[in-house]
Amino acid sequence: MKKLILAFAVVAMAGAFSSCSKTCTCKTYAGGQLVRTDKDVELSGSAKKCSDLSQISLANPKTGIECE
């Protein structure tokens, strides 16, 4: 009986944590200058972490979106 209760508790905790929506802060750069900062950007699609949303050009100056 204790194992059944423990298993139920583990499943309930996993469900509670997976239902939380994670938000990120994303900064938009153009020509090396910070243009805009968006807070509370929600993860969507196949993104599992904030860095999955980043799209920064490797060329200098920094251009694109960087999320944390």
Helices and strands as residue ranges (DSSP letters): H 2-18, E 23-30, E 33-42, G 50-53, E 55-56, E 64-67
